[in-house]
Amino acid sequence: MALSVFTFLFKDFEFFKLAYDIRNEVFIKEQKVPVEEELDGLDPACIHFLGLYENTPVATARVRYIDKDTWKVERVAVIKEQRSKGFGKEIMENIENEAGKKKVSKLILNSQKNAIDFYKSLGFESLSDEFFYEAGIPHVQMEKILKESQN
């Protein structure tokens, strides 16, 4: 199953609305994250990713610069009915490809406890065994050092 992935900025409102609808479904409705935590005001500073399968939005994520070499991956979400089909992996691969184009050498993220194995399968490593809580959900910080682009 191939995903069509679009990379866009916040000002591309039509794409952002589609991505936000996925986030609303996953984080606010399904996981009960408070709206004020989901809407953190950082979206205008982020690069966003939207995955469409058969012209239907199914996956999203965003990244933001922490420094010139590091992106923080956030708001990775796949709608419930489309999970376990590889769409999360495809979004993450697109993030890595885009990072390579922009000379980003490290990705960091805060993984929900239930997604740690997913991120480990993509080469991320946990930075601690200690969990912390965001929106009442246990998380652990993870990172991946990217291989230098062969371009």
C-alpha positions as CSV (number, residue, x, y, z in Angstrom):
1,M,0.0,0.0,0.0
2,A,1.6,3.2,-1.1
3,L,1.0,6.5,0.7
4,S,1.1,9.8,-1.2
5,V,2.9,12.1,1.3
6,F,2.7,15.9,1.0
7,T,5.1,18.3,2.8
8,F,3.7,21.7,3.5
9,L,3.7,24.7,5.8
10,F,1.0,26.0,8.1
11,K,0.0,28.7,5.6
12,D,-1.2,26.0,3.2
13,F,-4.4,25.9,5.1
14,E,-6.3,23.3,3.0
15,F,-3.5,20.8,3.7
16,F,-3.2,21.9,7.4
17,K,-7.0,21.4,7.9
18,L,-6.8,17.8,6.6
19,A,-3.8,17.1,8.9
20,Y,-5.5,18.7,11.9
21,D,-8.6,16.7,11.3
22,I,-6.5,13.5,11.8
23,R,-4.8,15.0,14.9
24,N,-8.2,15.9,16.3
25,E,-9.5,12.4,15.7
26,V,-6.5,10.7,17.2
27,F,-5.3,12.9,20.0
28,I,-8.4,14.8,21.2
29,K,-11.2,12.3,20.5
30,E,-9.4,9.0,20.9
31,Q,-6.7,9.8,23.5
32,K,-8.6,12.6,25.3
33,V,-5.8,15.1,25.0
34,P,-7.1,18.5,26.0
35,V,-7.7,20.8,23.1
36,E,-5.5,23.5,24.6
37,E,-2.5,21.0,24.8
38,E,-3.0,19.9,21.2
39,L,-3.3,23.4,19.9
40,D,0.1,24.5,21.4
41,G,0.7,27.5,19.0
42,L,3.8,25.8,17.4
43,D,2.1,24.8,14.1
44,P,3.2,28.0,12.3
45,A,6.8,27.2,13.0
46,C,6.6,23.6,11.8
47,I,7.0,21.7,8.6
48,H,4.0,19.4,8.2
49,F,3.5,16.0,6.6
50,L,0.2,14.6,5.3
51,G,-0.3,11.1,4.0
52,L,-3.1,10.2,1.7
53,Y,-4.2,6.7,0.8
54,E,-6.6,6.4,-2.1
55,N,-7.1,10.2,-1.8
56,T,-8.1,9.9,1.8
57,P,-6.1,11.6,4.6
58,V,-4.9,8.8,6.9
59,A,-1.6,10.0,8.5
60,T,0.2,13.1,9.6
61,A,3.2,14.4,11.5
62,R,5.0,17.7,12.0
63,V,8.7,18.6,12.6
64,R,10.3,21.7,14.0
65,Y,13.9,22.9,14.2
66,I,15.5,22.6,17.7
67,D,18.8,23.8,16.2
68,K,20.2,23.9,12.7
69,D,21.0,20.1,12.8
70,T,18.1,18.8,14.8
71,W,14.4,18.3,14.2
72,K,11.8,17.4,16.8
73,V,9.2,15.1,15.4
74,E,5.8,15.7,16.8
75,R,2.1,14.9,16.4
76,V,2.7,11.6,14.5
77,A,-0.8,10.2,14.0
78,V,-2.6,7.5,11.9
79,I,-6.3,7.2,12.0
80,K,-7.4,4.2,13.9
81,E,-9.0,2.3,11.0
82,Q,-5.7,2.6,9.0
83,R,-3.2,1.5,11.6
84,S,-0.8,-1.5,11.1
85,K,-0.7,-0.9,7.4
86,G,2.7,0.8,7.3
87,F,1.5,4.3,7.0
88,G,3.3,5.6,10.1
89,K,6.5,4.1,8.8
90,E,6.0,5.8,5.4
91,I,5.4,9.2,7.1
92,M,8.6,8.7,9.2
93,E,10.6,7.7,6.1
94,N,9.4,10.9,4.3
95,I,10.5,12.9,7.4
96,E,14.0,11.3,7.2
97,N,14.2,12.0,3.4
98,E,13.2,15.6,3.9
99,A,15.7,15.9,6.8
100,G,18.5,14.7,4.5
101,K,17.6,17.3,1.9
102,K,17.8,20.0,4.6
103,K,21.1,18.7,6.1
104,V,19.4,17.7,9.4
105,S,21.5,15.1,11.2
106,K,19.4,14.2,14.2
107,L,15.7,13.5,14.9
108,I,14.3,13.6,18.4
109,L,10.8,12.8,19.6
110,N,8.8,12.1,22.7
111,S,7.3,8.7,22.1
112,Q,4.1,7.5,23.8
113,K,4.8,4.3,25.8
114,N,2.8,2.2,23.4
115,A,4.7,3.5,20.3
116,I,8.3,2.8,21.6
117,D,8.7,-0.4,19.7
118,F,7.5,1.2,16.5
119,Y,10.2,3.9,16.8
120,K,12.8,1.4,17.8
121,S,12.0,-0.5,14.6
122,L,12.9,2.7,12.7
123,G,16.2,3.0,14.4
124,F,15.4,5.4,17.2
125,E,16.9,4.8,20.7
126,S,15.4,5.7,24.1
127,L,17.4,8.3,26.0
128,S,16.1,7.1,29.3
129,D,14.2,4.3,31.0
130,E,12.2,7.0,33.0
131,F,8.8,7.9,31.7
132,F,7.4,11.4,31.9
133,Y,3.8,12.5,31.3
134,E,2.3,14.7,28.6
135,A,-1.4,15.1,28.6
136,G,-1.6,12.3,31.2
137,I,0.1,9.9,28.7
138,P,3.5,8.2,29.6
139,H,6.2,9.2,27.2
140,V,10.0,8.6,26.8
141,Q,12.4,10.8,24.8
142,M,14.0,9.1,21.8
143,E,16.5,10.1,19.2
144,K,17.9,8.9,15.9
145,I,21.2,10.0,14.4
146,L,20.8,10.2,10.6
147,K,23.3,8.8,8.2
148,E,24.9,11.4,6.0
149,S,23.1,11.8,2.7
150,Q,24.7,10.1,-0.3
151,N,23.6,13.0,-2.6
